[in-house]
Amino acid sequence: MRVNLLGMTRQTLRTWVAELGEHPYRADQVMKWAYHRGAASFEEMTDLSMSFRDRLGALAEFKAPRVESVQQSSDGTRKWLLRLDDGNAIETVLIPEERRTTLCVSSQVGCALNCSFCSTATQGFSRNLNVQEIVGQVWLAHHALAEEDPDGPGITNVVLMGMGEPLLNFDNVVEAMNIMRDDMAFGLARRRVTLSTSGLVPGIDRLREVCDVSLAVSLHAPDDELRNTLVPINRKYPIAELLAACERYVAARPRARVTFEYTLMAGVNDSPAQARALARALEGVPAKINLIPFNPYPGAAYRRPAQADMQKFVDILHRAGYTTTLRRTRGDDIDAACGQLVGRVQDRTRRQERFRARLQNEGAPE
Ligand code: SAH
């Protein structure tokens, strides 16, 4: 088995290279060839000695997940279905816009948090993605773009907003984001890498200490009573505690703001009173608000509000002084919009529940 260099931070790669008896700086050269110039093989890395290239070829590789299919939406959004070594599949979405190209990356196979309006939740949870699998998504999209347009800007932004709760896969996600930020790899600035969380307070505090990226928080409700029903983790970390963690996060970073995601659902959280309550709740927090029209999926219990109602909601927040965007829904013709990513999850949680239920029915000991 060859070592996969794709999941290695520069520091780890330097150590690995040094163990082969080469100068650690060679690691930087390898990374530049692979990430910047898209070298398909070690042979192409012509400023490395022939013998080192041969050894690299024998020992190592850059291996991303296998592309099972690519779907292209009429609006340019593209969705990859990626097959992992264990048979699971995950989804990655590319969203081209006028001035940027954003990649929406998954962090877990499925998700263990049961947000009531998210289709990933209906799939259950299988496992965390490893570093290679997270970085591999950026790698694949980056190389696909470079092939089509070698002089284009490639991926300009990455958001950890695909399948999974990134803070529940903390170490792998942080290492992957460090590779995204590294100049020898994807070289993305802090404001161009955004981690989105359902609101795990201890994870936000840990992230603040170890990794410099932008933070997005899935709020979806202005008060605890409603948020408890939509985002059940709120029972553990209620809004006041969550917002305090957000304030600590931005206080550690000059000019930073937290993006609050708020999925608008008809008759649930879209009234003018709720818009005003949201404005009050976020008072004092350096915030941007990202409103997302609810994206339907089979079996969903919610509906997207009428355009006029969503616009009223936006206007109230604008008048209260918040930078607010109503996200244009992208890629919904290929089920690539927020909350529509499902991949193919071998659900461990539910299988275990079924297994336990069966044992109990049969009266067998656990
Ligand atoms: N688990 C992380 C990362 C997922 S980000 C988090 O919760 O932040 C995906 C965003 O889309 C989240 O804000 C999520 O709440 C939202 N979302 C989920 N289902 C949706 C749906 N059906 N329509 C619109 N937005 C949805």
Residues whose N, C-alpha, C, O or C-beta is under 5 A from the ligand:
A	BS01	SAH	F117 C118 S119 L160 M161 G162 G164 E165 S196 T197 S198 S218 E261 T263 I292 P293 F294 N295 C338 G339
